[in-house]
Amino acid sequence: MNKSFFNWLPIAALALGAFACQTDDNTVESAVDPRGDEYTISEPVKISDSRAMELTASHQQFAGRLASEIAHPGQNMVFSPLSIYNFMAMLANGADGQTLDQIIKVLGAKSNDEVVALCRRQFDSFAAIEARNQEFPEPDWSTLIPDDYPDPERYKEELIESYESMLSSLTKVALANSIWYDASKVGTPYQSYIDECKQWLNAEAMVTDFNTITPSAINQWASDVTNGLIPSIVNKFGPIPTDIVCVNALYLNIQWWGGFSVGEEKLEFTNSDGTKSKVTSLKNESDYEYGETADAHFIKLPLGALAEQMTYTIILPKGDGVDASAMLSPGVIPSMEKELISLTMPEFEVESDHTFEMKSALESLGLVDVFDDDKANFSRMGSFKFNVEQVAHQAKIHVSEFGIEAAAATADDWFSSPGPGFEKPQPKVINVDRPFAFRITDNATGMVLFIGTVNRL
């Protein structure tokens, strides 16, 4: 029986899938593309804004359902639904028949074209952020220094320091896909599959040798994409020879819109097991979008130093002793309105300290055939037969007064002085001093970049 091996390791966030196959007599099979040598890769299908909103809502539901499946009571957890979505889009490009139908259904789409289109919208959103960053080229400092300034060198140093501080506040994002394969092994992918993934999902194709250089090469690729945050993602592949590796990496470095300050006193955080921890507190008073249900508070914090590009949503249970995993799929999201909030929350760093076994979680969502070596159909990827053996996931996030994995710069105070006779309203006091869930979403697309729980600090 033909077998294959499949690993998936997203870290802050990164997805890695290793495919392998071998014939019963261990002979190498060539991949003859049924399309022939001449074919045309069409442009990605575009979807209407209304349909994109429907697909985004399905993606958000998928994120919550999957988070609920992989969360463990009492433990911290973080993962990236966006990274998972991109990885499954690469799977969908190579799948066919019922296998493809199940992938599409789990992702809440009607066709592979819709899956690709939603990925393209996210690439476009990140490209717009990068384009905004390019609007600030380094100026000619000599033209900015007055001729009669007594110490022009010092003035230049101050200008450069101010410029570099501004650059450090810019949002940094990276979303990349890559396909690694060993042409000397059984499972060489069709060129049409490689070309489709390149044009539709911006996937780089890497021809390599899995017996020697591939682990270090993939590690270096991941380190480059994530700005060194992920220096190593794989040390060796599984016991079954690997033929193809698909990788997705996501990196985010973004400041708060409006800033936070470190509190003079530590925050006493009550962990899910009842123990207490003293942690660094982050404080701010501002008009935040706020809503509540009978069970939870919802607070949306804007992210992006120059524009509100993303949103960090805190879902805080009202009762004590509630595990944060209960907040991952809160059901009906309340209507949100601007309200003056005096917010205290913890600084934290969460790195999922174990590799999630996602196979059962995805099976519970309806993704079944990809794991069945008889039913799995990835015939649009190559002439070989394989199935998914396992799916793993890790992620990391750091929330501080600067932002989410932010550079060391503090945002300006956005409050202005009120006029005479103005009576400042009393703010609603929210202390995030107990287990909570969080989401980070892109304002332009609504896609969930990260989702997680904090049960203990």
C-alpha positions as a Markdown table, in Angstrom:
| # | Residue | x | y | z |
|---|---|---|---|---|
| 1 | Met | 0.0 | 0.0 | 0.0 |
| 2 | Asn | 1.3 | 3.5 | -0.8 |
| 3 | Lys | 2.0 | 5.6 | 2.2 |
| 4 | Ser | 2.8 | 9.2 | 2.9 |
| 5 | Phe | 3.9 | 11.4 | 5.7 |
| 6 | Phe | 2.6 | 14.9 | 6.4 |
| 7 | Asn | 3.8 | 17.3 | 9.1 |
| 8 | Trp | 2.3 | 20.7 | 9.8 |
| 9 | Leu | 4.2 | 23.1 | 12.2 |
| 10 | Pro | 3.0 | 26.7 | 12.3 |
| 11 | Ile | 5.0 | 28.9 | 14.7 |
| 12 | Ala | 4.0 | 32.6 | 15.2 |
| 13 | Ala | 2.7 | 31.5 | 12.8 |
| 14 | Leu | 4.2 | 28.9 | 10.5 |
| 15 | Ala | 2.7 | 25.9 | 8.8 |
| 16 | Leu | 4.9 | 23.0 | 7.5 |
| 17 | Gly | 3.5 | 20.0 | 5.6 |
| 18 | Ala | 5.7 | 17.2 | 4.5 |
| 19 | Phe | 4.4 | 14.8 | 1.9 |
| 20 | Ala | 5.9 | 11.5 | 0.9 |
| 21 | Cys | 5.0 | 8.4 | -1.1 |
| 22 | Gln | 6.6 | 5.3 | -2.4 |
| 23 | Thr | 5.5 | 2.5 | -4.6 |
| 24 | Asp | 5.3 | -1.1 | -3.4 |
| 25 | Asp | 8.5 | -2.0 | -5.3 |
| 26 | Asn | 10.2 | 1.3 | -4.3 |
| 27 | Thr | 10.6 | 2.4 | -7.9 |
| 28 | Val | 10.6 | 6.0 | -8.8 |
| 29 | Glu | 7.5 | 7.3 | -10.7 |
| 30 | Ser | 7.7 | 10.3 | -13.0 |
| 31 | Ala | 5.1 | 13.0 | -12.7 |
| 32 | Val | 3.5 | 13.4 | -16.1 |
| 33 | Asp | 1.2 | 16.4 | -16.0 |
| 34 | Pro | -2.1 | 15.4 | -17.6 |
| 35 | Arg | -2.3 | 19.0 | -18.9 |
| 36 | Gly | 0.7 | 18.5 | -21.1 |
| 37 | Asp | 3.7 | 20.8 | -21.5 |
| 38 | Glu | 1.5 | 23.7 | -22.7 |
| 39 | Tyr | -1.2 | 25.1 | -20.4 |
| 40 | Thr | -2.4 | 28.5 | -19.2 |
| 41 | Ile | -2.8 | 29.4 | -15.6 |
| 42 | Ser | -5.8 | 31.7 | -15.3 |
| 43 | Glu | -6.0 | 34.8 | -13.2 |
| 44 | Pro | -7.4 | 34.3 | -9.7 |
| 45 | Val | -11.2 | 34.7 | -9.6 |
| 46 | Lys | -12.4 | 37.8 | -8.0 |
| 47 | Ile | -15.4 | 37.8 | -5.6 |
| 48 | Ser | -17.8 | 40.5 | -4.7 |
| 49 | Asp | -17.5 | 42.4 | -1.5 |
| 50 | Ser | -20.7 | 40.9 | -0.2 |
| 51 | Arg | -19.5 | 37.4 | -0.9 |
| 52 | Ala | -16.2 | 38.2 | 0.7 |
| 53 | Met | -18.0 | 39.3 | 3.8 |
| 54 | Glu | -19.9 | 35.9 | 3.9 |
| 55 | Leu | -16.7 | 34.0 | 3.4 |
| 56 | Thr | -15.0 | 36.0 | 6.1 |
| 57 | Ala | -17.8 | 35.2 | 8.5 |
| 58 | Ser | -17.4 | 31.5 | 7.7 |
| 59 | His | -13.6 | 31.9 | 8.3 |
| 60 | Gln | -14.2 | 33.4 | 11.7 |
| 61 | Gln | -16.6 | 30.6 | 12.6 |
| 62 | Phe | -14.0 | 28.1 | 11.5 |
| 63 | Ala | -11.3 | 29.8 | 13.6 |
| 64 | Gly | -13.5 | 29.6 | 16.7 |
| 65 | Arg | -14.6 | 26.0 | 16.2 |
| 66 | Leu | -11.0 | 24.9 | 15.6 |
| 67 | Ala | -9.7 | 26.8 | 18.6 |
| 68 | Ser | -12.4 | 25.2 | 20.8 |
| 69 | Glu | -11.3 | 21.7 | 19.5 |
| 70 | Ile | -7.5 | 22.2 | 20.2 |
| 71 | Ala | -7.7 | 24.2 | 23.5 |
| 72 | His | -6.9 | 22.4 | 26.7 |
| 73 | Pro | -8.6 | 23.5 | 29.9 |
| 74 | Gly | -6.2 | 25.4 | 32.2 |
| 75 | Gln | -3.5 | 25.9 | 29.5 |
| 76 | Asn | -2.5 | 28.9 | 27.4 |
| 77 | Met | -3.0 | 28.6 | 23.7 |
| 78 | Val | -2.3 | 30.5 | 20.5 |
| 79 | Phe | -2.5 | 29.7 | 16.9 |
| 80 | Ser | -3.1 | 31.4 | 13.5 |
| 81 | Pro | -6.2 | 30.6 | 11.6 |
| 82 | Leu | -4.8 | 32.7 | 8.7 |
| 83 | Ser | -1.7 | 30.5 | 8.4 |
| 84 | Ile | -3.9 | 27.4 | 8.6 |
| 85 | Tyr | -6.2 | 28.8 | 5.9 |
| 86 | Asn | -3.3 | 29.5 | 3.5 |
| 87 | Phe | -1.8 | 26.0 | 4.1 |
| 88 | Met | -5.2 | 24.4 | 3.4 |
| 89 | Ala | -5.5 | 26.5 | 0.2 |
| 90 | Met | -2.3 | 24.9 | -1.0 |
| 91 | Leu | -3.8 | 21.5 | -0.2 |
| 92 | Ala | -7.0 | 22.4 | -2.0 |
| 93 | Asn | -5.0 | 23.4 | -5.1 |
| 94 | Gly | -3.8 | 19.8 | -5.3 |
| 95 | Ala | -6.9 | 18.0 | -4.2 |
| 96 | Asp | -9.8 | 16.7 | -6.3 |
| 97 | Gly | -13.1 | 14.9 | -5.9 |
| 98 | Gln | -14.6 | 14.3 | -2.4 |
| 99 | Thr | -11.2 | 15.3 | -0.8 |
| 100 | Leu | -11.4 | 18.7 | -2.3 |
| 101 | Asp | -15.1 | 19.0 | -1.4 |
| 102 | Gln | -14.4 | 18.3 | 2.2 |
| 103 | Ile | -11.5 | 20.9 | 2.4 |
| 104 | Ile | -13.7 | 23.6 | 0.7 |
| 105 | Lys | -16.7 | 22.8 | 3.1 |
| 106 | Val | -14.5 | 23.0 | 6.2 |
| 107 | Leu | -13.2 | 26.4 | 5.1 |
| 108 | Gly | -16.8 | 27.6 | 4.5 |
| 109 | Ala | -16.4 | 28.1 | 0.8 |
| 110 | Lys | -18.3 | 26.8 | -2.3 |
| 111 | Ser | -15.3 | 26.3 | -4.6 |
| 112 | Asn | -11.5 | 26.3 | -4.6 |
| 113 | Asp | -11.7 | 29.6 | -6.5 |
| 114 | Glu | -13.4 | 31.2 | -3.5 |
| 115 | Val | -10.7 | 29.9 | -1.1 |
| 116 | Val | -8.0 | 31.4 | -3.4 |
| 117 | Ala | -9.8 | 34.6 | -3.7 |
| 118 | Leu | -10.0 | 35.1 | 0.1 |
| 119 | Cys | -6.3 | 34.4 | 0.3 |
| 120 | Arg | -5.6 | 37.0 | -2.4 |
| 121 | Arg | -7.6 | 39.6 | -0.5 |
| 122 | Gln | -5.3 | 39.1 | 2.5 |
| 123 | Phe | -2.2 | 39.3 | 0.3 |
| 124 | Asp | -3.6 | 42.6 | -1.1 |
| 125 | Ser | -4.2 | 43.9 | 2.4 |
| 126 | Phe | -0.6 | 43.2 | 3.5 |
| 127 | Ala | 0.7 | 44.7 | 0.2 |
| 128 | Ala | -1.2 | 47.9 | 0.9 |
| 129 | Ile | 0.5 | 48.1 | 4.4 |
| 130 | Glu | 3.9 | 47.6 | 2.8 |
| 131 | Ala | 3.1 | 50.2 | 0.2 |
| 132 | Arg | 2.3 | 52.7 | 3.0 |
| 133 | Asn | 5.6 | 51.9 | 4.6 |
| 134 | Gln | 7.4 | 52.9 | 1.3 |
| 135 | Glu | 5.9 | 56.4 | 1.5 |
| 136 | Phe | 8.6 | 57.4 | 4.0 |
| 137 | Pro | 11.9 | 57.4 | 2.1 |
| 138 | Glu | 15.0 | 58.8 | 3.9 |
| 139 | Pro | 15.2 | 62.5 | 3.1 |
| 140 | Asp | 18.3 | 64.5 | 2.2 |
| 141 | Trp | 19.2 | 65.7 | 5.7 |
| 142 | Ser | 21.3 | 68.6 | 4.4 |
| 143 | Thr | 18.2 | 70.3 | 3.0 |
| 144 | Leu | 16.5 | 70.2 | 6.4 |
| 145 | Ile | 19.3 | 71.8 | 8.5 |
| 146 | Pro | 19.1 | 75.7 | 8.7 |
| 147 | Asp | 22.3 | 77.4 | 7.5 |
| 148 | Asp | 22.7 | 79.4 | 10.7 |
| 149 | Tyr | 22.1 | 76.4 | 13.1 |
| 150 | Pro | 25.0 | 76.4 | 15.6 |
| 151 | Asp | 25.5 | 72.6 | 15.8 |
| 152 | Pro | 24.3 | 71.1 | 12.4 |
| 153 | Glu | 25.7 | 67.6 | 13.2 |
| 154 | Arg | 23.8 | 67.4 | 16.4 |
| 155 | Tyr | 20.6 | 68.6 | 14.7 |
| 156 | Lys | 21.2 | 66.0 | 12.0 |
| 157 | Glu | 21.5 | 63.3 | 14.6 |
| 158 | Glu | 18.2 | 64.4 | 16.2 |
| 159 | Leu | 16.5 | 64.3 | 12.8 |
| 160 | Ile | 17.8 | 60.8 | 12.1 |
| 161 | Glu | 16.7 | 59.6 | 15.5 |
| 162 | Ser | 13.3 | 61.0 | 15.0 |
| 163 | Tyr | 13.1 | 59.4 | 11.6 |
| 164 | Glu | 14.2 | 56.0 | 12.8 |
| 165 | Ser | 11.7 | 56.2 | 15.7 |
| 166 | Met | 8.9 | 56.8 | 13.1 |
| 167 | Leu | 10.1 | 53.9 | 11.0 |
| 168 | Ser | 10.1 | 51.6 | 14.0 |
| 169 | Ser | 6.4 | 52.4 | 14.6 |
| 170 | Leu | 5.4 | 51.2 | 11.1 |
| 171 | Thr | 3.5 | 47.9 | 10.9 |
| 172 | Lys | 5.6 | 45.0 | 9.7 |
| 173 | Val | 3.8 | 42.1 | 8.1 |
| 174 | Ala | 4.9 | 39.0 | 6.1 |
| 175 | Leu | 2.8 | 36.3 | 4.7 |
| 176 | Ala | 4.6 | 33.8 | 2.6 |
| 177 | Asn | 4.1 | 30.3 | 1.1 |
| 178 | Ser | 6.7 | 27.9 | -0.3 |
| 179 | Ile | 6.8 | 24.5 | -1.9 |
| 180 | Trp | 9.9 | 22.4 | -1.4 |
| 181 | Tyr | 10.4 | 19.1 | -3.4 |
| 182 | Asp | 13.1 | 16.6 | -4.2 |
| 183 | Ala | 13.1 | 15.8 | -7.9 |
| 184 | Ser | 15.1 | 12.6 | -7.3 |
| 185 | Lys | 12.3 | 11.1 | -5.3 |
| 186 | Val | 8.9 | 9.6 | -6.1 |
| 187 | Gly | 6.6 | 12.5 | -5.5 |
| 188 | Thr | 7.6 | 15.2 | -8.0 |
| 189 | Pro | 4.7 | 17.6 | -8.2 |
| 190 | Tyr | 3.1 | 18.6 | -11.5 |
| 191 | Gln | 4.5 | 21.8 | -12.9 |
| 192 | Ser | 0.9 | 23.1 | -13.3 |
| 193 | Tyr | 0.4 | 22.7 | -9.5 |
| 194 | Ile | 3.6 | 24.6 | -8.8 |
| 195 | Asp | 2.6 | 27.4 | -11.3 |
| 196 | Glu | -0.9 | 27.7 | -9.9 |
| 197 | Cys | 0.4 | 28.0 | -6.3 |
| 198 | Lys | 2.9 | 30.6 | -7.4 |
| 199 | Gln | 0.4 | 32.7 | -9.3 |
| 200 | Trp | -2.6 | 32.3 | -7.0 |
| 201 | Leu | -0.9 | 32.0 | -3.6 |
| 202 | Asn | 2.5 | 33.6 | -4.1 |
| 203 | Ala | 4.2 | 30.3 | -3.3 |
| 204 | Glu | 7.9 | 30.0 | -4.1 |
| 205 | Ala | 9.1 | 26.7 | -5.6 |
| 206 | Met | 12.3 | 25.2 | -4.1 |
| 207 | Val | 14.0 | 22.2 | -5.7 |
| 208 | Thr | 16.2 | 20.6 | -3.0 |
| 209 | Asp | 17.7 | 17.5 | -1.5 |
| 210 | Phe | 15.8 | 16.2 | 1.4 |
| 211 | Asn | 18.7 | 13.9 | 2.5 |
| 212 | Thr | 21.1 | 16.8 | 3.1 |
| 213 | Ile | 20.3 | 20.5 | 3.0 |
| 214 | Thr | 16.5 | 20.8 | 3.3 |
| 215 | Pro | 16.0 | 21.1 | 7.1 |
| 216 | Ser | 18.6 | 23.9 | 7.4 |
| 217 | Ala | 17.3 | 25.6 | 4.2 |
| 218 | Ile | 13.7 | 25.6 | 5.4 |
| 219 | Asn | 14.8 | 26.9 | 8.8 |
| 220 | Gln | 16.7 | 29.8 | 7.2 |
| 221 | Trp | 13.7 | 30.6 | 5.0 |
| 222 | Ala | 11.4 | 30.7 | 8.1 |
| 223 | Ser | 13.9 | 32.9 | 9.9 |
| 224 | Asp | 14.1 | 35.3 | 7.0 |
| 225 | Val | 10.3 | 35.6 | 6.7 |
| 226 | Thr | 9.7 | 36.0 | 10.4 |
| 227 | Asn | 12.6 | 38.5 | 11.0 |
| 228 | Gly | 14.4 | 35.9 | 13.1 |
| 229 | Leu | 11.5 | 35.2 | 15.4 |
| 230 | Ile | 11.4 | 31.6 | 14.2 |
| 231 | Pro | 15.1 | 30.6 | 13.8 |
| 232 | Ser | 14.3 | 26.8 | 13.6 |
| 233 | Ile | 11.2 | 25.0 | 12.5 |
| 234 | Val | 12.4 | 21.5 | 11.7 |
| 235 | Asn | 15.3 | 19.4 | 12.6 |
| 236 | Lys | 14.5 | 16.3 | 10.7 |
| 237 | Phe | 11.6 | 14.8 | 8.8 |
| 238 | Gly | 9.6 | 11.7 | 9.8 |
| 239 | Pro | 10.6 | 8.1 | 9.2 |
| 240 | Ile | 8.8 | 7.9 | 5.8 |
| 241 | Pro | 10.9 | 9.5 | 3.0 |
| 242 | Thr | 9.7 | 13.0 | 2.3 |
| 243 | Asp | 9.1 | 14.2 | -1.3 |
| 244 | Ile | 7.2 | 17.5 | -1.0 |
| 245 | Val | 7.1 | 20.1 | 1.8 |
| 246 | Cys | 4.6 | 23.0 | 1.7 |
| 247 | Val | 5.3 | 25.8 | 4.2 |
| 248 | Asn | 3.3 | 28.9 | 5.2 |
| 249 | Ala | 4.8 | 31.6 | 7.4 |
| 250 | Leu | 3.1 | 34.6 | 9.0 |
| 251 | Tyr | 4.9 | 37.4 | 10.9 |
| 252 | Leu | 3.3 | 40.5 | 12.5 |
| 253 | Asn | 4.9 | 43.4 | 14.3 |
| 254 | Ile | 2.4 | 46.2 | 15.1 |
| 255 | Gln | 2.0 | 49.0 | 17.7 |
| 256 | Trp | -1.0 | 50.1 | 19.6 |
| 257 | Trp | -3.1 | 52.9 | 18.2 |
| 258 | Gly | -3.0 | 55.3 | 21.1 |
| 259 | Gly | -0.5 | 53.6 | 23.3 |
| 260 | Phe | -0.3 | 52.0 | 26.8 |
| 261 | Ser | 1.8 | 52.7 | 29.8 |
| 262 | Val | 3.3 | 50.3 | 32.3 |
| 263 | Gly | 1.4 | 50.5 | 35.7 |
| 264 | Glu | 3.4 | 51.4 | 38.8 |
| 265 | Glu | 1.9 | 48.4 | 40.6 |
| 266 | Lys | 1.9 | 44.8 | 39.4 |
| 267 | Leu | -1.4 | 43.3 | 38.4 |
| 268 | Glu | -2.7 | 40.4 | 40.5 |
| 269 | Phe | -3.8 | 37.8 | 37.9 |
| 270 | Thr | -6.0 | 34.9 | 39.1 |
| 271 | Asn | -5.1 | 31.8 | 37.2 |
| 272 | Ser | -7.8 | 29.3 | 36.1 |
| 273 | Asp | -6.7 | 26.9 | 38.9 |
| 274 | Gly | -7.2 | 29.6 | 41.6 |
| 275 | Thr | -3.6 | 30.5 | 42.1 |
| 276 | Lys | -2.4 | 34.1 | 41.8 |
| 277 | Ser | 0.4 | 35.7 | 39.9 |
| 278 | Lys | 1.9 | 39.2 | 40.0 |
| 279 | Val | 2.5 | 40.4 | 36.4 |
| 280 | Thr | 3.3 | 43.7 | 34.7 |
| 281 | Ser | 0.2 | 45.8 | 34.1 |
| 282 | Leu | -0.6 | 47.8 | 31.0 |
| 283 | Lys | -2.9 | 50.8 | 31.5 |
| 284 | Asn | -4.8 | 53.2 | 29.3 |
| 285 | Glu | -8.0 | 55.2 | 29.4 |
| 286 | Ser | -9.6 | 55.8 | 26.0 |
| 287 | Asp | -12.8 | 55.4 | 23.9 |
| 288 | Tyr | -12.8 | 51.8 | 22.9 |
| 289 | Glu | -15.4 | 49.8 | 21.2 |
| 290 | Tyr | -17.2 | 47.8 | 23.9 |
| 291 | Gly | -20.0 | 45.3 | 24.2 |
| 292 | Glu | -21.2 | 42.7 | 26.6 |
| 293 | Thr | -23.3 | 39.7 | 26.9 |
| 294 | Ala | -24.7 | 38.0 | 30.1 |
| 295 | Asp | -21.4 | 36.0 | 30.3 |
| 296 | Ala | -18.6 | 38.2 | 28.9 |
| 297 | His | -17.1 | 41.6 | 28.2 |
| 298 | Phe | -15.8 | 42.4 | 24.7 |
| 299 | Ile | -13.2 | 45.2 | 24.2 |
| 300 | Lys | -11.7 | 46.0 | 20.9 |
| 301 | Leu | -8.3 | 47.7 | 20.9 |
| 302 | Pro | -7.1 | 49.3 | 17.7 |
| 303 | Leu | -3.6 | 48.4 | 16.3 |
| 304 | Gly | -1.4 | 50.4 | 14.0 |
| 305 | Ala | 0.6 | 53.5 | 14.9 |
| 306 | Leu | -0.3 | 55.5 | 11.8 |
| 307 | Ala | -3.7 | 54.0 | 11.0 |
| 308 | Glu | -6.2 | 51.6 | 12.6 |
| 309 | Gln | -5.1 | 48.6 | 10.5 |
| 310 | Met | -5.9 | 45.7 | 12.8 |
| 311 | Thr | -7.9 | 44.9 | 16.0 |
| 312 | Tyr | -7.0 | 43.1 | 19.2 |
| 313 | Thr | -10.2 | 41.9 | 20.8 |
| 314 | Ile | -10.3 | 40.8 | 24.4 |
| 315 | Ile | -13.1 | 38.4 | 25.5 |
| 316 | Leu | -13.3 | 38.5 | 29.3 |
| 317 | Pro | -15.7 | 36.3 | 31.2 |
| 318 | Lys | -17.7 | 38.1 | 33.8 |
| 319 | Gly | -17.6 | 35.3 | 36.4 |
| 320 | Asp | -14.6 | 34.2 | 38.4 |
| 321 | Gly | -13.1 | 30.7 | 37.8 |
| 322 | Val | -14.2 | 30.5 | 34.2 |
| 323 | Asp | -11.7 | 28.8 | 31.9 |
| 324 | Ala | -10.7 | 31.0 | 28.9 |
| 325 | Ser | -11.4 | 28.2 | 26.4 |
| 326 | Ala | -15.1 | 28.7 | 27.1 |
| 327 | Met | -14.8 | 32.1 | 25.4 |
| 328 | Leu | -13.3 | 30.9 | 22.1 |
| 329 | Ser | -16.7 | 30.4 | 20.5 |
| 330 | Pro | -18.8 | 33.0 | 22.5 |
| 331 | Gly | -21.8 | 32.6 | 20.3 |
| 332 | Val | -23.6 | 35.8 | 19.5 |
| 333 | Ile | -21.2 | 38.8 | 19.3 |
| 334 | Pro | -22.8 | 41.8 | 21.0 |
| 335 | Ser | -23.3 | 45.1 | 19.3 |
| 336 | Met | -20.2 | 47.3 | 19.9 |
| 337 | Glu | -20.3 | 51.0 | 20.7 |
| 338 | Lys | -17.6 | 53.5 | 21.7 |
| 339 | Glu | -17.3 | 53.9 | 25.4 |
| 340 | Leu | -14.8 | 55.5 | 27.7 |
| 341 | Ile | -12.9 | 52.6 | 29.3 |
| 342 | Ser | -10.3 | 52.6 | 32.0 |
| 343 | Leu | -8.5 | 49.4 | 31.0 |
| 344 | Thr | -5.9 | 47.4 | 32.9 |
| 345 | Met | -4.5 | 44.3 | 31.3 |
| 346 | Pro | -1.5 | 42.1 | 31.7 |
| 347 | Glu | 1.7 | 42.1 | 29.6 |
| 348 | Phe | 2.1 | 38.5 | 28.5 |
| 349 | Glu | 4.0 | 36.2 | 26.1 |
| 350 | Val | 2.3 | 33.0 | 25.1 |
| 351 | Glu | 4.0 | 30.2 | 23.2 |
| 352 | Ser | 2.1 | 27.0 | 22.9 |
| 353 | Asp | 4.4 | 24.7 | 24.8 |
| 354 | His | 3.5 | 21.6 | 22.9 |
| 355 | Thr | 2.7 | 20.5 | 19.4 |
| 356 | Phe | -1.0 | 20.3 | 18.9 |
| 357 | Glu | -2.4 | 17.2 | 17.4 |
| 358 | Met | -4.9 | 18.7 | 15.0 |
| 359 | Lys | -5.8 | 15.6 | 13.2 |
| 360 | Ser | -8.8 | 14.7 | 15.5 |
| 361 | Ala | -9.8 | 18.4 | 15.6 |
| 362 | Leu | -10.0 | 18.7 | 11.9 |
| 363 | Glu | -11.7 | 15.4 | 11.6 |
| 364 | Ser | -14.4 | 16.6 | 14.0 |
| 365 | Leu | -14.9 | 19.6 | 11.6 |
| 366 | Gly | -15.5 | 17.2 | 8.7 |
| 367 | Leu | -12.0 | 16.9 | 7.2 |
| 368 | Val | -11.8 | 13.1 | 7.0 |
| 369 | Asp | -10.7 | 11.8 | 3.6 |
| 370 | Val | -7.3 | 13.6 | 3.6 |
| 371 | Phe | -6.2 | 11.2 | 6.4 |
| 372 | Asp | -7.4 | 8.1 | 4.7 |
| 373 | Asp | -4.8 | 6.4 | 2.5 |
| 374 | Asp | -7.5 | 4.8 | 0.4 |
| 375 | Lys | -9.8 | 7.8 | 0.0 |
| 376 | Ala | -7.4 | 10.7 | -0.1 |
| 377 | Asn | -7.3 | 12.3 | -3.6 |
| 378 | Phe | -4.6 | 14.7 | -4.3 |
| 379 | Ser | -4.4 | 13.9 | -8.0 |
| 380 | Arg | -4.1 | 17.5 | -9.1 |
| 381 | Met | -0.8 | 17.8 | -7.2 |
| 382 | Gly | 1.1 | 14.9 | -8.8 |
| 383 | Ser | 0.8 | 11.3 | -10.1 |
| 384 | Phe | 1.7 | 9.7 | -6.8 |
| 385 | Lys | -0.8 | 8.7 | -4.1 |
| 386 | Phe | -0.5 | 9.9 | -0.6 |
| 387 | Asn | -2.5 | 10.9 | 2.5 |
| 388 | Val | -2.2 | 13.2 | 5.5 |
| 389 | Glu | -0.6 | 11.3 | 8.4 |
| 390 | Gln | -0.7 | 14.1 | 11.0 |
| 391 | Val | -1.2 | 17.8 | 11.5 |
| 392 | Ala | 0.8 | 19.8 | 14.1 |
| 393 | His | 0.6 | 23.4 | 15.1 |
| 394 | Gln | 2.6 | 25.9 | 17.3 |
| 395 | Ala | 2.5 | 29.7 | 17.6 |
| 396 | Lys | 3.9 | 32.5 | 19.7 |
| 397 | Ile | 2.8 | 36.0 | 20.6 |
| 398 | His | 4.1 | 38.8 | 22.8 |
| 399 | Val | 1.8 | 41.6 | 24.0 |
| 400 | Ser | 3.5 | 44.6 | 25.7 |
| 401 | Glu | 3.0 | 48.3 | 26.2 |
| 402 | Phe | 4.4 | 48.8 | 22.7 |
| 403 | Gly | 2.0 | 46.5 | 20.9 |
| 404 | Ile | 2.1 | 43.1 | 19.4 |
| 405 | Glu | 5.7 | 42.0 | 19.0 |
| 406 | Ala | 6.3 | 45.7 | 18.7 |
| 407 | Ala | 9.5 | 47.6 | 18.3 |
| 408 | Ala | 10.8 | 49.6 | 21.3 |
| 409 | Ala | 8.9 | 52.9 | 20.8 |
| 410 | Thr | 6.0 | 54.4 | 22.7 |
| 411 | Ala | 3.0 | 55.9 | 20.9 |
| 412 | Asp | 1.9 | 59.4 | 21.6 |
| 413 | Asp | -0.8 | 60.4 | 24.0 |
| 414 | Trp | -4.0 | 61.0 | 21.9 |
| 415 | Phe | -5.9 | 62.9 | 24.6 |
| 416 | Ser | -6.5 | 66.6 | 24.2 |
| 417 | Ser | -7.2 | 69.1 | 27.0 |
| 418 | Pro | -10.9 | 69.7 | 27.5 |
| 419 | Gly | -12.3 | 73.2 | 27.4 |
| 420 | Pro | -13.4 | 75.2 | 30.5 |
| 421 | Gly | -16.5 | 73.8 | 32.2 |
| 422 | Phe | -16.1 | 70.4 | 30.7 |
| 423 | Glu | -16.9 | 67.6 | 33.1 |
| 424 | Lys | -15.1 | 64.4 | 32.2 |
| 425 | Pro | -17.4 | 61.4 | 32.2 |
| 426 | Gln | -16.6 | 58.5 | 34.5 |
| 427 | Pro | -15.0 | 55.6 | 32.6 |
| 428 | Lys | -16.1 | 52.0 | 32.8 |
| 429 | Val | -13.4 | 50.2 | 34.7 |
| 430 | Ile | -12.2 | 46.9 | 33.1 |
| 431 | Asn | -9.5 | 44.9 | 34.8 |
| 432 | Val | -8.3 | 41.9 | 32.8 |
| 433 | Asp | -7.1 | 40.1 | 35.9 |
| 434 | Arg | -8.5 | 36.6 | 35.2 |
| 435 | Pro | -8.5 | 34.1 | 32.3 |
| 436 | Phe | -9.5 | 35.6 | 28.9 |
| 437 | Ala | -9.5 | 34.8 | 25.2 |
| 438 | Phe | -8.2 | 37.1 | 22.4 |
| 439 | Arg | -8.3 | 37.6 | 18.7 |
| 440 | Ile | -6.3 | 39.6 | 16.3 |
| 441 | Thr | -8.1 | 40.5 | 13.0 |
| 442 | Asp | -7.3 | 42.5 | 9.9 |
| 443 | Asn | -9.6 | 45.5 | 9.6 |
| 444 | Ala | -9.4 | 45.4 | 5.8 |
| 445 | Thr | -10.4 | 41.8 | 5.4 |
| 446 | Gly | -11.8 | 40.6 | 8.7 |
| 447 | Met | -9.5 | 37.5 | 8.6 |
| 448 | Val | -8.4 | 36.2 | 12.0 |
| 449 | Leu | -4.6 | 36.4 | 12.2 |
| 450 | Phe | -4.3 | 35.0 | 15.7 |
| 451 | Ile | -6.6 | 33.5 | 18.3 |
| 452 | Gly | -5.7 | 32.3 | 21.7 |
| 453 | Thr | -6.4 | 31.9 | 25.4 |
| 454 | Val | -4.6 | 33.1 | 28.6 |
| 455 | Asn | -5.4 | 30.8 | 31.5 |
| 456 | Arg | -2.3 | 31.3 | 33.6 |
| 457 | Leu | 0.6 | 33.8 | 33.9 |
